[in-house]
């Protein structure tokens, strides 16, 4: 049943039901930790995008929907680079330049 429900997961062979229970308990703990980490990373990235959006709007005026979408879709590395660029940029376009 597990192989059918989770084809991408490596599921070891087991001979006793107790082994299955222990394996499932361990797997659930691992998944829970992975989900927490993913949620934390996504939350931090969204927060960085929102702060940068506010700073850009304050410095350069209202932002277009395209710019907002670009911020929301950006990687953490891009957001960090743009946050540093805002200090020296004279225009919004300069914020998004590559170093």
C-alpha positions as CSV (number, residue, x, y, z in Angstrom):
1,X,0.0,0.0,0.0
2,X,2.8,2.4,0.9
3,X,4.6,1.9,-2.4
4,X,1.4,2.7,-4.3
5,X,0.7,5.8,-2.2
6,X,4.3,7.1,-2.2
7,X,6.0,5.8,-5.3
8,X,8.9,8.3,-5.0
9,X,9.8,7.2,-1.5
10,X,12.3,4.4,-0.8
11,X,10.4,1.9,1.5
12,X,12.5,-0.8,3.1
13,X,11.4,-4.4,3.2
14,X,10.0,-5.4,6.6
15,X,9.0,-8.7,8.1
16,X,7.0,-7.8,11.2
17,X,4.3,-5.3,11.8
18,X,6.3,-3.8,14.7
19,X,9.0,-2.8,12.2
20,X,6.4,-1.1,10.0
21,X,5.1,0.9,12.9
22,X,8.6,2.0,13.9
23,X,9.5,2.9,10.3
24,X,6.3,4.9,9.9
25,X,6.8,6.8,13.2
26,X,10.3,7.8,12.1
27,X,9.2,8.8,8.6
28,X,6.4,11.0,10.0
29,X,8.9,12.7,12.2
30,X,11.2,13.4,9.3
31,X,8.4,14.7,7.1
32,X,7.2,16.9,9.9
33,X,10.6,18.4,10.3
34,X,11.0,18.9,6.5
35,X,7.6,20.6,6.3
36,X,8.5,22.9,9.2
37,X,11.8,23.9,7.5
38,X,10.0,24.5,4.2
39,X,7.4,26.6,5.8
40,X,10.0,28.6,7.8
41,X,12.0,29.3,4.6
42,X,8.9,30.3,2.6
43,X,7.8,32.6,5.4
44,X,11.2,34.3,5.7
45,X,11.3,34.8,1.9
46,X,7.8,36.3,1.8
47,X,8.7,38.6,4.6
48,X,11.9,39.8,2.9
49,X,9.9,40.4,-0.3
50,X,7.3,42.5,1.6
51,X,10.0,44.6,3.3
52,X,11.8,45.2,0.1
53,X,8.5,46.1,-1.6
54,X,7.7,48.7,1.1
55,X,11.2,50.2,0.8
56,X,11.0,50.4,-3.0
57,X,7.6,52.0,-2.9
58,X,8.8,54.6,-0.3
59,X,11.9,55.4,-2.4
60,X,10.5,55.3,-5.9
61,X,6.8,55.7,-5.5
62,X,4.0,53.2,-6.2
63,X,5.1,49.9,-7.7
64,X,3.5,48.2,-10.7
65,X,1.9,44.8,-10.5
66,X,4.7,43.5,-12.6
67,X,7.3,44.7,-10.1
68,X,5.3,43.3,-7.2
69,X,5.1,39.9,-8.9
70,X,8.8,39.9,-9.6
71,X,9.5,40.5,-5.9
72,X,7.1,37.6,-4.9
73,X,8.7,35.2,-7.4
74,X,12.3,36.1,-6.5
75,X,14.8,33.8,-4.8
76,X,16.3,34.8,-1.5
77,X,19.6,35.6,-3.2
78,X,17.9,38.0,-5.6
79,X,16.0,39.7,-2.8
80,X,19.2,40.1,-0.8
81,X,21.1,41.6,-3.9
82,X,18.2,44.0,-4.6
83,X,18.1,45.0,-1.0
84,X,21.7,46.0,-1.2
85,X,21.3,47.7,-4.5
86,X,18.6,50.0,-3.2
87,X,21.2,51.9,-1.2
88,X,23.0,53.1,-4.3
89,X,20.3,53.0,-7.0
90,X,19.0,56.2,-8.4
91,X,16.1,54.6,-10.3
92,X,14.0,51.5,-9.7
93,X,15.6,49.8,-12.8
94,X,19.0,50.2,-11.1
95,X,17.8,48.2,-8.1
96,X,17.3,45.2,-10.3
97,X,20.6,45.4,-12.2
98,X,23.1,42.6,-12.0
99,X,26.4,43.3,-10.3
